[in-house]
Amino acid sequence: MSKILKTNCGEICGTTCQWPGVTAYKGIRYATARRWEYPVLVEKWEGVYDATQYGNCSYQPRSFYDEAKVVEKAFYYNEFRKGETYTYSDDCLYLNVWTPEDADESSKLPVIFYIHGGGYTGGCGHEKHFDGPVWPTKGCVAVTINYRLGPMGFMCLPELKEEAGHTGNYGLFDQLAAMKWVKANIEAFGGDPENITIMGQSAGAMSVQQHVLSSLSDGLYTKAVMNSGGGVHKLMNSKATCEDRYDFWNKVKAEAGCETLEQLRSVDAEKLFSAWTTVKKATKGAGMIASPCIDGVFLTESNLDAAMAGKQKNIPYMMGSTSEDIVPLIIHGMAKDWCTLQAKQNKQNSYCWFFDRRLPGDEHGAWHSSELWYFFGTLKNGWRPFTEKDYKVSDEMSTALCNFAKTGNPNGNGLVQWNPVTVQDVPVLRWGEKETFVGKPSSFKLLKTMLTNKAVGE
């Protein structure tokens, strides 16, 4: 058992993790919410909170089938979840904190707040690659979170708008609530509430982008990192409003056999997910319909329109992607264009990176999400025969990330000099197969990969 900390909510005890000298505080309930109600922050608890076990994950498709037996799910299951056990529930608003065991309120360590990806429909904050970030050994406090997914996180119905004044984006409001909880309580864990970096990958990066474009998150963080998502591109810009999605979700409601909102709130989760899947398959272009939309509160315009108007937070950014990413040419271009836009708008420095390490163990290269093993420094949690080279790359990447979290500048002793993007130049730091260097990846090669690679995401 770890020492007992006293937070603003009450006392809490954690547990050890794989890093000597680091304490993990797992499964901290940061908010409560009834199905399709906006979250209410946890401000007090009774007794000593037992933070030694991870909390529930949000319901998601894999809650209702055996991933090991589904061919198209095998790759990511084997990579990140094989052998692990997860619990799923409506009650899923939990976060995890890792911090040096000797940290206290006077430590004022920078905080990295991570939002997981998974297409807004899957994942959690304690899969293998997130289980014990190396960051506390490099002077940063680590936070990962769970939030509501799929229909639980992104349902839009007129009855819900009438009830709360707006509808949709429940998952984003969960993330926002977690940020507020961390801001209010992280000092007790040794973190600096005035030096928080938000980070995400894939849908997590897209979530980060929603936050840096929303006034609701003003003052909650000072830097942002987006991996393989986020950025600006006309083809990736949704202008959908919650009203645009009413017809779809009304069909889901009917497919689930529900006539009233209360019936829908109490319907079995598996039945609801089945109805959502059925309607999605029958609806053209509905693949990402369980995702953020313009609700007039969290989001008031499209991401592209907001960014072009300079409404994103004027903070440092780190942006990047992988060589065998989903649509790698577009994703890399989005990262570069976001950084360039910051320079054109005279905002703070942005840094662009590219990862092309061919992970040992198969021939899939630097697939979507592969860089997370390296940024989190959790290679020992994986099945792959990682080499000394991989551990070296991971050390460089995690160190640069922690440097960025500390000062907004990823550079430091022993690292290759990495300049921020300017209007005239987009220096790209290359981590991977070769010794780390600055150089632009081949657009032709990225295009060829995009047209021939069978990259998948979650």
C-alpha positions as CSV (number, residue, x, y, z in Angstrom):
1,M,0.0,0.0,0.0
2,S,1.3,3.5,-0.8
3,K,1.3,6.5,1.4
4,I,-2.1,8.1,1.9
5,L,-2.6,11.4,0.1
6,K,-5.1,14.1,1.0
7,T,-6.8,15.5,-2.1
8,N,-9.6,18.2,-2.1
9,C,-12.0,15.2,-2.4
10,G,-10.6,13.3,0.6
11,E,-7.9,10.8,1.3
12,I,-6.7,8.3,-1.2
13,C,-4.2,5.4,-1.3
14,G,-2.6,3.8,-4.4
15,T,-0.3,1.0,-5.3
16,T,3.0,0.2,-6.8
17,C,3.7,-0.2,-10.5
18,Q,6.5,-1.6,-12.7
19,W,8.7,1.5,-12.2
20,P,10.5,1.6,-8.9
21,G,9.8,4.8,-7.0
22,V,6.5,5.4,-8.8
23,T,3.0,5.1,-7.3
24,A,-0.1,4.4,-9.3
25,Y,-3.6,5.6,-8.3
26,K,-6.0,3.6,-10.3
27,G,-9.7,3.9,-10.9
28,I,-10.4,7.3,-9.4
29,R,-14.0,8.3,-9.9
30,Y,-13.9,11.8,-11.3
31,A,-17.6,12.3,-12.1
32,T,-21.0,10.7,-12.1
33,A,-23.6,10.7,-14.8
34,R,-26.8,8.9,-15.6
35,R,-27.1,7.6,-19.1
36,W,-27.2,10.6,-21.5
37,E,-26.9,13.2,-18.7
38,Y,-23.9,15.5,-18.5
39,P,-21.3,14.6,-15.9
40,V,-21.3,16.0,-12.4
41,L,-17.8,16.4,-10.8
42,V,-16.9,14.3,-7.8
43,E,-16.0,16.8,-5.1
44,K,-16.0,14.7,-1.9
45,W,-15.8,11.1,-0.8
46,E,-16.0,9.4,2.6
47,G,-13.1,7.5,4.1
48,V,-9.9,6.6,2.3
49,Y,-10.4,6.0,-1.4
50,D,-9.0,2.7,-2.5
51,A,-7.2,3.4,-5.8
52,T,-5.5,0.1,-6.3
53,Q,-7.6,-1.3,-9.1
54,Y,-8.6,0.1,-12.5
55,G,-12.2,1.2,-12.9
56,N,-14.9,0.1,-15.4
57,C,-14.5,0.9,-19.1
58,S,-17.4,2.4,-21.1
59,Y,-19.6,0.0,-22.8
60,Q,-18.3,-0.6,-26.4
61,P,-18.9,-3.2,-29.1
62,R,-16.2,-5.6,-27.6
63,S,-18.2,-5.7,-24.4
64,F,-20.5,-8.2,-26.1
65,Y,-18.3,-10.6,-28.0
66,D,-15.0,-12.4,-27.7
67,E,-12.4,-10.4,-29.5
68,A,-10.1,-13.4,-29.8
69,K,-12.6,-15.0,-32.1
70,V,-13.2,-12.1,-34.5
71,V,-10.7,-12.1,-37.3
72,E,-10.8,-8.3,-38.1
73,K,-10.2,-7.5,-34.4
74,A,-7.3,-9.9,-33.9
75,F,-4.5,-7.6,-34.6
76,Y,-5.2,-4.9,-32.0
77,Y,-6.5,-7.5,-29.6
78,N,-3.3,-9.4,-29.7
79,E,-1.3,-6.2,-29.5
80,F,-3.0,-4.3,-26.7
81,R,-5.4,-6.5,-24.8
82,K,-4.7,-10.3,-25.0
83,G,-4.7,-11.9,-21.6
84,E,-6.2,-8.9,-19.9
85,T,-9.7,-8.6,-18.3
86,Y,-11.8,-5.5,-18.6
87,T,-15.2,-4.7,-17.0
88,Y,-17.7,-2.5,-18.8
89,S,-20.5,-0.4,-17.4
90,D,-22.5,2.8,-17.7
91,D,-20.6,3.7,-14.6
92,C,-17.2,4.3,-16.3
93,L,-16.0,7.8,-15.4
94,Y,-12.7,6.9,-13.9
95,L,-9.1,8.2,-14.3
96,N,-5.7,6.9,-13.3
97,V,-2.6,8.8,-12.0
98,W,1.0,7.8,-11.9
99,T,3.5,10.0,-9.9
100,P,6.8,9.7,-8.2
101,E,6.3,8.3,-4.7
102,D,8.2,11.1,-3.1
103,A,6.2,13.9,-4.9
104,D,4.1,16.2,-2.7
105,E,2.2,19.4,-3.0
106,S,5.4,21.4,-3.3
107,S,6.8,19.4,-6.2
108,K,4.8,21.2,-8.9
109,L,5.6,18.6,-11.6
110,P,4.3,19.0,-15.1
111,V,1.2,16.8,-15.9
112,I,0.5,14.8,-19.1
113,F,-3.2,14.2,-19.4
114,Y,-3.9,11.4,-22.0
115,I,-7.1,10.8,-23.9
116,H,-7.3,7.4,-25.6
117,G,-8.3,6.7,-29.2
118,G,-10.6,4.0,-30.6
119,G,-12.8,5.9,-33.1
120,Y,-14.9,7.2,-30.2
121,T,-16.3,3.7,-30.0
122,G,-13.7,1.6,-28.2
123,G,-10.7,1.6,-25.8
124,C,-9.9,2.7,-22.2
125,G,-7.2,4.3,-20.3
126,H,-5.5,1.2,-19.0
127,E,-4.8,-1.1,-21.9
128,K,-1.3,-2.7,-22.0
129,H,0.4,0.2,-23.7
130,F,-1.0,2.7,-21.2
131,D,-0.4,0.6,-18.1
132,G,2.4,2.4,-16.3
133,P,3.8,5.3,-18.4
134,V,7.5,6.0,-17.9
135,W,6.9,9.7,-17.6
136,P,7.1,9.9,-13.7
137,T,10.7,8.6,-14.0
138,K,11.4,11.6,-16.2
139,G,9.7,14.2,-13.9
140,C,6.1,14.3,-15.0
141,V,2.8,13.2,-13.5
142,A,0.8,10.9,-15.9
143,V,-3.0,10.8,-16.2
144,T,-5.2,8.5,-18.3
145,I,-9.0,8.5,-18.4
146,N,-12.1,6.6,-19.4
147,Y,-15.0,8.4,-21.0
148,R,-18.3,7.4,-22.6
149,L,-18.1,5.8,-26.1
150,G,-20.4,5.0,-29.0
151,P,-24.1,5.6,-28.4
152,M,-23.4,6.1,-24.7
153,G,-21.1,9.1,-25.5
154,F,-22.6,10.6,-28.6
155,M,-26.4,10.0,-28.8
156,C,-28.4,13.0,-30.1
157,L,-32.1,13.2,-29.5
158,P,-34.6,16.2,-29.3
159,E,-35.9,14.9,-26.0
160,L,-32.4,15.1,-24.5
161,K,-32.0,18.6,-25.8
162,E,-35.3,19.6,-24.3
163,E,-34.2,18.1,-21.0
164,A,-30.7,19.7,-20.7
165,G,-30.8,22.6,-23.2
166,H,-28.4,20.7,-25.6
167,T,-27.6,17.2,-26.6
168,G,-24.7,15.1,-27.9
169,N,-21.0,15.2,-27.1
170,Y,-21.4,13.4,-23.7
171,G,-18.0,11.8,-24.2
172,L,-16.4,15.2,-24.7
173,F,-18.0,16.6,-21.6
174,D,-16.7,13.6,-19.7
175,Q,-13.2,14.5,-20.9
176,L,-13.8,18.1,-19.9
177,A,-15.0,17.0,-16.4
178,A,-11.8,14.8,-16.0
179,M,-9.7,17.9,-16.9
180,K,-11.5,19.9,-14.3
181,W,-11.0,17.2,-11.7
182,V,-7.3,17.0,-12.4
183,K,-7.0,20.8,-12.3
184,A,-8.6,20.8,-8.9
185,N,-6.8,17.8,-7.4
186,I,-3.5,17.1,-9.1
187,E,-1.5,19.2,-6.7
188,A,-2.0,16.6,-4.0
189,F,-0.3,14.1,-6.3
190,G,2.7,16.4,-6.9
191,G,1.4,17.9,-10.1
192,D,1.3,21.5,-11.2
193,P,-2.3,22.5,-12.0
194,E,-0.8,25.4,-14.0
195,N,1.3,23.2,-16.2
196,I,-0.9,20.5,-17.8
197,T,-0.4,19.1,-21.3
198,I,-3.3,17.3,-22.9
199,M,-2.4,14.5,-25.3
200,G,-4.3,12.1,-27.5
201,Q,-3.9,9.7,-30.4
202,S,-6.4,9.0,-33.2
203,A,-9.8,9.8,-31.9
204,G,-8.0,11.0,-28.8
205,A,-6.1,13.5,-30.9
206,M,-9.3,14.5,-32.5
207,S,-10.7,15.0,-29.0
208,V,-7.8,17.2,-28.1
209,Q,-8.5,19.3,-31.1
210,Q,-12.2,19.7,-30.0
211,H,-10.9,21.0,-26.7
212,V,-8.4,23.5,-28.0
213,L,-11.2,24.9,-30.2
214,S,-13.8,25.1,-27.4
215,S,-14.0,28.0,-25.0
216,L,-15.3,25.6,-22.3
217,S,-11.8,24.3,-21.7
218,D,-10.1,27.7,-21.3
219,G,-7.5,27.7,-18.6
220,L,-7.4,24.0,-18.0
221,Y,-4.1,23.2,-19.8
222,T,-1.1,24.9,-21.3
223,K,0.1,22.7,-24.1
224,A,-1.3,20.0,-26.5
225,V,0.0,16.9,-28.3
226,M,-1.9,15.3,-31.2
227,N,-0.8,11.9,-32.7
228,S,-2.3,10.6,-35.9
229,G,-5.4,12.8,-35.7
230,G,-6.3,16.4,-35.4
231,G,-5.1,19.0,-37.8
232,V,-6.8,20.7,-40.7
233,H,-8.1,19.1,-43.9
234,K,-11.2,19.8,-45.9
235,L,-12.0,16.1,-46.4
236,M,-11.8,15.5,-42.6
237,N,-14.0,18.4,-41.6
238,S,-17.5,17.6,-40.3
239,K,-20.1,20.3,-40.2
240,A,-22.8,18.0,-38.7
241,T,-25.0,19.4,-36.0
242,C,-26.8,17.4,-33.4
243,E,-30.1,18.1,-35.2
244,D,-28.6,16.5,-38.4
245,R,-28.2,13.3,-36.4
246,Y,-31.7,13.1,-34.9
247,D,-33.1,10.9,-37.6
248,F,-30.3,8.3,-37.2
249,W,-30.6,8.1,-33.4
250,N,-34.4,8.0,-33.6
251,K,-34.0,4.9,-35.8
252,V,-31.7,3.4,-33.2
253,K,-34.3,4.1,-30.5
254,A,-37.0,2.4,-32.6
255,E,-34.7,-0.5,-33.4
256,A,-34.1,-1.0,-29.7
257,G,-37.9,-1.3,-29.2
258,C,-38.1,1.9,-27.2
259,E,-40.8,4.6,-27.4
260,T,-39.7,6.9,-24.6
261,L,-36.5,8.3,-23.3
262,E,-36.8,6.5,-20.0
263,Q,-37.2,3.2,-21.8
264,L,-34.1,3.9,-23.8
265,R,-32.2,4.9,-20.7
266,S,-33.0,1.6,-19.1
267,V,-32.7,-0.7,-22.1
268,D,-30.1,-3.4,-21.9
269,A,-26.8,-2.1,-23.2
270,E,-26.2,-5.1,-25.5
271,K,-29.6,-4.5,-27.1
272,L,-28.8,-0.8,-27.6
273,F,-25.4,-1.5,-29.2
274,S,-27.0,-4.1,-31.4
275,A,-29.6,-1.6,-32.6
276,W,-26.9,1.0,-33.2
277,T,-24.9,-1.5,-35.3
278,T,-28.0,-2.5,-37.3
279,V,-29.0,1.0,-38.2
280,K,-25.4,2.0,-38.9
281,K,-25.0,-0.8,-41.4
282,A,-28.2,0.3,-43.1
283,T,-27.3,4.0,-43.2
284,K,-24.9,5.3,-45.9
285,G,-22.0,7.3,-44.4
286,A,-22.8,6.5,-40.8
287,G,-19.5,5.0,-39.9
288,M,-18.4,7.8,-37.6
289,I,-21.8,9.1,-36.6
290,A,-21.0,8.3,-32.9
291,S,-18.6,11.2,-32.7
292,P,-18.5,15.0,-31.9
293,C,-21.0,17.3,-33.5
294,I,-21.8,21.0,-33.5
295,D,-24.0,21.3,-30.4
296,G,-24.0,25.1,-30.0
297,V,-22.3,24.7,-26.6
298,F,-19.1,22.7,-26.7
299,L,-18.7,23.2,-30.4
300,T,-20.3,26.2,-32.3
301,E,-18.7,25.7,-35.7
302,S,-16.7,23.2,-37.7
303,N,-13.1,22.5,-36.7
304,L,-11.7,23.9,-39.9
305,D,-13.7,27.1,-39.8
306,A,-12.7,27.7,-36.1
307,A,-9.0,27.0,-36.8
308,M,-8.9,29.2,-39.9
309,A,-10.4,32.0,-37.8
310,G,-7.6,31.4,-35.2
311,K,-9.8,30.3,-32.4
312,Q,-7.6,27.5,-31.3
313,K,-5.7,28.0,-28.0
314,N,-2.5,30.0,-28.4
315,I,-0.3,27.3,-26.8
316,P,2.6,25.1,-28.0
317,Y,1.7,22.0,-30.0
318,M,3.4,18.7,-30.9
319,M,1.9,16.9,-33.9
320,G,2.8,13.8,-35.8
321,S,1.9,10.5,-37.5
322,T,3.4,7.1,-38.6
323,S,4.6,5.8,-41.9
324,E,2.0,3.0,-42.2
325,D,-0.8,5.1,-40.6
326,I,-4.4,5.2,-41.8
327,V,-4.3,7.4,-45.0
328,P,-0.7,8.4,-44.0
329,L,-0.2,11.1,-46.6
330,I,-3.4,12.9,-45.4
331,I,-2.7,12.4,-41.7
332,H,0.9,13.7,-42.1
333,G,-0.3,16.6,-44.1
334,M,-2.9,17.5,-41.4
335,A,-0.1,17.6,-38.8
336,K,2.1,19.8,-40.9
337,D,-0.7,22.1,-41.9
338,W,-1.8,22.6,-38.3
339,C,1.7,23.6,-37.3
340,T,2.1,25.9,-40.3
341,L,-1.2,27.5,-39.4
342,Q,0.1,28.3,-35.9
343,A,3.1,30.0,-37.5
344,K,1.0,32.0,-40.0
345,Q,-1.3,33.2,-37.1
346,N,1.7,34.2,-35.0
347,K,0.8,31.7,-32.3
348,Q,3.3,29.8,-30.0
349,N,5.7,27.2,-31.4
350,S,4.6,24.0,-32.9
351,Y,6.7,20.9,-33.5
352,C,6.1,18.2,-36.2
353,W,7.4,14.6,-36.0
354,F,7.2,11.4,-38.0
355,F,7.6,7.8,-36.8
356,D,8.7,5.0,-39.2
357,R,10.1,2.2,-36.9
358,R,9.2,-1.2,-38.3
359,L,8.2,-2.9,-35.1
360,P,9.9,-6.3,-34.7
361,G,7.7,-9.4,-34.8
362,D,5.8,-8.9,-38.0
363,E,5.9,-7.0,-41.3
364,H,3.3,-4.3,-40.6
365,G,5.8,-1.5,-40.2
366,A,4.8,1.6,-38.2
367,W,1.1,0.9,-38.1
368,H,-1.6,3.2,-36.6
369,S,-1.0,3.4,-32.8
370,S,2.4,1.8,-32.9
371,E,4.2,4.9,-31.7
372,L,2.3,4.7,-28.4
373,W,4.5,1.9,-27.0
374,Y,7.4,4.2,-27.5
375,F,5.9,7.5,-26.2
376,F,4.6,5.7,-23.1
377,G,7.8,3.7,-22.5
378,T,5.8,0.5,-21.9
379,L,7.6,-1.8,-24.4
380,K,8.0,-4.5,-21.7
381,N,4.2,-4.9,-21.6
382,G,4.1,-6.1,-25.2
383,W,4.6,-9.4,-26.8
384,R,7.1,-8.2,-29.4
385,P,10.9,-9.0,-29.4
386,F,11.8,-5.3,-28.9
387,T,15.5,-4.7,-29.3
388,E,18.0,-2.3,-27.8
389,K,17.3,0.0,-30.8
390,D,13.6,0.1,-29.8
391,Y,14.4,1.0,-26.2
392,K,16.7,3.8,-27.4
393,V,14.0,5.2,-29.7
394,S,11.5,5.0,-26.9
395,D,13.8,6.8,-24.5
396,E,14.3,9.6,-27.0
397,M,10.6,9.9,-27.7
398,S,9.4,9.8,-24.1
399,T,12.1,12.3,-23.1
400,A,11.2,14.7,-25.8
401,L,7.5,14.5,-24.8
402,C,8.4,15.1,-21.1
403,N,10.6,18.0,-22.1
404,F,7.7,19.5,-24.1
405,A,5.4,19.0,-21.1
406,K,7.8,20.8,-18.9
407,T,8.6,23.9,-21.0
408,G,6.8,23.7,-24.4
409,N,10.1,22.9,-26.0
410,P,11.0,19.2,-26.7
411,N,14.7,19.8,-27.0
412,G,17.2,18.8,-24.4
413,N,20.6,17.3,-23.7
414,G,21.5,14.3,-25.8
415,L,18.6,14.8,-28.3
416,V,18.7,15.9,-31.9
417,Q,18.0,19.6,-32.3
418,W,14.4,20.0,-33.3
419,N,13.2,23.4,-34.5
420,P,9.6,24.6,-34.5
421,V,7.7,25.0,-37.7
422,T,7.8,28.4,-39.4
423,V,5.9,29.9,-42.3
424,Q,9.0,29.3,-44.5
425,D,10.0,25.8,-43.2
426,V,8.5,22.7,-41.7
427,P,11.3,20.7,-40.0
428,V,10.1,17.2,-39.3
429,L,11.8,15.2,-36.6
430,R,12.2,11.5,-37.8
431,W,12.1,8.8,-35.2
432,G,12.4,5.2,-36.3
433,E,14.6,3.0,-38.6
434,K,17.5,5.4,-38.9
435,E,19.3,7.3,-36.3
436,T,17.0,10.2,-35.3
437,F,17.3,13.1,-37.8
438,V,15.3,16.0,-39.2
439,G,14.0,15.4,-42.7
440,K,10.7,15.4,-44.6
441,P,9.3,12.0,-45.5
442,S,8.6,11.2,-49.1
443,S,5.2,12.2,-50.2
444,F,5.3,9.7,-53.1
445,K,6.1,6.9,-50.6
446,L,3.3,8.0,-48.3
447,L,0.9,8.1,-51.2
448,K,1.9,4.6,-52.4
449,T,1.5,3.3,-48.9
450,M,-1.9,4.9,-48.6
451,L,-3.1,3.2,-51.9
452,T,-1.6,-0.2,-51.1
453,N,-1.4,-0.6,-47.4
454,K,-4.3,-2.4,-45.6
455,A,-3.8,-0.3,-42.5
456,V,-6.5,-0.6,-39.9
457,G,-7.5,1.3,-36.8
458,E,-9.7,0.6,-33.9
